[in-house]
Amino acid sequence: MSRLVAVPDFGASGSLYQHVEVAEPGEAAYPTPRLPEGDPWAPAVNRAIDEIEGARPDAYLANDPYADLEPEAEP
């Protein structure tokens, strides 16, 4: 299930905000790429991406520099 994030609407819709989807684990579009810092939507979208990553049960492994290494065999 995607997470909807409210972002500024710069179009002619007359609305102040619009919603964009940020993919969650298990969806085909996951992971959603981070937006560059100069993008006006970046604070909201990147915060949602960080929250989604932090909520994953295996999220602690993503920050481990040795997460992709196999353990050494014991003699």
Secondary structure as UniProt FT lines:
FT   STRAND          3..8
FT   STRAND          17..22
FT   TURN            25..26
FT   TURN            28..29
FT   TURN            37..38
FT   TURN            40..41
FT   HELIX           42..55
FT   TURN            57..58
FT   HELIX           59..62
FT   TURN            65..68
//
